[in-house]
Each structure stands twice: as structure tokens, then as C-alpha cells.
């Protein structure tokens, strides 16, 4: 009896109990899951280690490296931003024209690159539409007089017109973008009911 009990426990621990009734094919599926573990999941998507690995390869193409935890966070951001860009119907063809690329049908291998483009468009949309109070822009203008000094104007300074306001806005948002993206990520994680699996939490 004890030997039978030990064997039963081993089968459960190794995942064989669930696959026994489904045959050899299901056992191979379980083995594949162990080789490519689930990292995170949410409404309509899941992220496995192979996706994180692909993201890591993409990042390291630019000679940048970070920790596995950061690669997992980055992969999740990529997926969520791409999903939102699709939901908003952001057009990657405009980006492709800007980059001089042809708009062809996307193969399975190119789907990751498509998500990278969608992520960029959503990232750009967040920053472009971020609402910044006019008072903050005015405060920046008057707090940095040397930046806007110009003898060609009677006042000695470039007027605070729309062009200058947009320039200031870009500077401020550029410094805040990490906090902006972090806030956006937290909102999307709630929206898509994201669950970080196991030790990846």
C-alpha cells in the first residue's frame, strides 16, 4: 500500500495524473508547458517564457541588458500596449511609411515586430494626449527666463505662444514619461485583469 501511495504522489507531482486519461499527446503538451512556463495572463492573452525571451532578444539588439524581472515587466507592457493600440485601431501603416517599410501581410514570425510597432504608437499616443495644466506650462516659462531670452523681441523674450507652449509641454512630459507609463500600466493591468503567475510576482 505504501509503495502504491508513493507512486500516486509522484504521478501527481510530475503532472501525469491529469494526462494519463488523455494519452501520449497530452503528456507531450504538459511537457511543453514545463519547458515554456506561463509568466502572466489576462483577458484574451497569456505570456509565456518564450515571449519574454523574444522580448529580451529585441532589447539586447540595442546592446542593452537588464534583469529577468525587468524583461518580464517589459514583455507585459509590450503586450498590453499592443492590445490597446489594436482596440483603438491605431494605424501601423503610417509608422511603416515613416520608416520606409512596405505594408505586407504579417507572418507568424513578424507578429512580434507588429506588436512592437503597436506598442510604439500607443506609447506616442499616451504622451501626445497627456493633459498638462496651462498653469504648469506658464510656471515653467517664467521659471526659465534665460531659456526664452531673445533680443529680437521688444520684451527681450520669446512670447508664450502655442509653439512655445508645445515645446515646454514636450520638455515636461519628457521628464515625466516614466511615471506616466507606470500609471498607465497599472490601469491596464486592472482593465485586463492581469495575473502574474507564481514566482514571477
C-alpha positions in Angstrom: 0.0 0.0 0.0 2.8 2.4 0.9 4.5 1.8 -2.4 1.3 2.5 -4.3 0.8 5.7 -2.3 4.3 6.9 -3.2 3.8 6.2 -6.9 0.5 8.0 -6.8 2.1 11.1 -5.3 4.9 11.1 -7.8 2.4 10.9 -10.6 0.6 14.0 -9.3 3.8 15.9 -8.7 5.0 15.2 -12.3 1.7 16.1 -13.8 1.0 12.5 -15.0 -2.3 12.1 -13.2 -4.1 14.6 -15.4 -2.5 13.3 -18.6 -3.0 9.6 -18.1 -6.5 9.5 -19.4 -5.7 11.7 -22.4 -2.8 9.7 -23.8 0.6 10.4 -25.1 -0.3 13.6 -26.9 -1.5 15.3 -23.7 1.7 14.2 -21.9 3.7 16.0 -24.6 1.6 19.1 -24.2 2.3 19.1 -20.4 6.0 18.7 -21.1 5.8 21.7 -23.5 4.2 23.7 -20.7 7.0 22.9 -18.3 9.5 24.0 -21.0 7.7 27.2 -21.7 6.1 28.2 -18.4 3.3 30.7 -18.0 4.5 34.1 -16.8 1.4 36.2 -16.8 -2.2 36.1 -18.1 -5.1 38.3 -18.6 -8.3 38.8 -20.5 -7.6 37.5 -24.0 -3.9 36.8 -23.7 -1.1 34.9 -21.9 2.6 35.5 -21.7 5.0 32.6 -21.7 8.7 32.4 -21.2 9.3 32.2 -24.9 7.7 35.6 -25.4 9.9 37.1 -22.7 12.9 35.5 -24.4 11.9 37.1 -27.7 11.5 40.5 -25.9 14.9 40.1 -24.4 16.5 39.4 -27.8 14.8 42.5 -29.1 16.1 44.7 -26.3 19.7 43.3 -26.5 19.8 44.1 -30.2 20.5 47.7 -29.0 23.3 46.5 -26.7 21.2 47.0 -23.6 20.8 44.4 -20.9 18.7 44.2 -17.7 17.4 41.7 -15.2 14.9 38.9 -16.0 12.4 40.7 -13.8 12.6 43.8 -15.9 12.4 41.7 -19.1 9.1 40.2 -17.8 7.7 43.6 -17.0 8.7 44.9 -20.4 7.1 42.0 -22.1 3.9 42.6 -20.2 3.9 46.3 -21.2 4.5 45.4 -24.8 1.5 43.0 -24.8 -0.8 45.4 -23.0 0.1 48.5 -25.1 -0.2 46.5 -28.3 -3.7 45.2 -27.3 -4.8 48.8 -26.5 -3.4 50.1 -29.8 -5.4 47.4 -31.6 -8.5 48.3 -29.7 -8.1 52.0 -30.7 -7.4 51.0 -34.3 -4.1 52.8 -34.4 -2.7 52.5 -37.9 0.8 51.0 -38.1 0.8 51.7 -41.9 1.5 55.4 -41.1 4.5 54.3 -39.0 5.7 51.9 -41.7 5.6 54.7 -44.3 7.5 56.9 -41.9 10.1 54.2 -41.6 10.1 53.4 -45.3 8.8 49.9 -44.9 6.3 48.0 -47.0 2.9 47.1 -45.6 2.7 43.4 -46.4 0.7 40.6 -44.7 2.3 39.7 -41.4 3.6 36.2 -40.9 3.7 34.5 -37.5 7.4 35.3 -37.2 6.6 39.0 -37.8 3.7 39.2 -35.3 6.2 40.2 -32.6 7.5 43.1 -34.7 3.9 44.2 -35.3 3.3 44.3 -31.6 6.5 46.4 -31.2 5.1 48.9 -33.7 1.7 49.0 -32.0 3.4 49.5 -28.6 5.3 52.5 -30.0 2.1 54.0 -31.4 0.3 53.6 -28.1 3.3 55.0 -26.2 3.3 58.0 -28.5 -0.4 58.4 -28.1 -0.2 58.5 -24.3 2.4 61.2 -24.3 0.8 63.2 -27.1 -2.6 63.3 -25.4 -1.4 63.7 -21.8 -3.2 66.6 -20.3 -0.9 69.2 -18.7 -2.4 72.2 -16.9 -1.7 75.6 -18.5 -0.5 76.9 -15.2 2.3 74.4 -15.1 3.4 75.5 -18.6 3.3 79.2 -17.6 5.2 78.4 -14.4 7.9 76.7 -16.4 8.1 79.6 -18.8 8.6 82.2 -16.1 11.0 80.0 -14.0 13.4 79.6 -17.0 13.8 83.2 -18.4 17.2 82.5 -19.9 15.8 79.7 -22.0 13.4 82.1 -23.8 15.5 85.2 -23.9 15.7 86.8 -27.4 16.8 90.3 -28.3 14.7 90.3 -31.5 11.6 90.8 -29.4 10.7 94.1 -27.8 10.2 92.3 -24.4 13.5 90.6 -24.7 11.8 87.2 -24.6 10.1 84.9 -27.0 6.3 85.2 -26.5 4.5 82.4 -24.8 2.6 81.4 -27.9 1.3 78.0 -29.0 4.6 76.9 -30.4 6.5 77.7 -27.2 3.7 76.1 -25.1 4.1 72.9 -27.1 7.9 73.0 -26.7 7.5 73.4 -22.9 4.9 70.7 -22.8 7.2 68.3 -24.6 10.0 69.1 -22.2 7.9 68.5 -19.1 6.2 65.3 -20.4 9.6 64.0 -21.5 10.8 64.2 -17.9 7.6 62.7 -16.5 7.2 59.9 -19.0 8.3 57.1 -16.7 5.7 58.0 -14.1 3.1 58.4 -16.9 3.8 55.0 -18.3 3.9 53.4 -14.9 0.4 54.8 -14.1 -0.9 53.7 -17.5 0.4 50.2 -16.9 -1.3 49.9 -13.5 -4.6 51.0 -15.1 -4.3 48.5 -17.9 -3.4 45.6 -15.5 -6.7 46.3 -13.8 -8.6 46.6 -17.0 -7.3 43.3 -18.4 -7.4 41.6 -15.0 -3.7 40.7 -15.3 -2.5 37.9 -13.0 1.3 37.4 -12.5 1.9 33.7 -12.1 3.9 32.0 -9.4 7.4 33.2 -8.5 7.1 36.0 -11.2 5.1 38.1 -8.8 
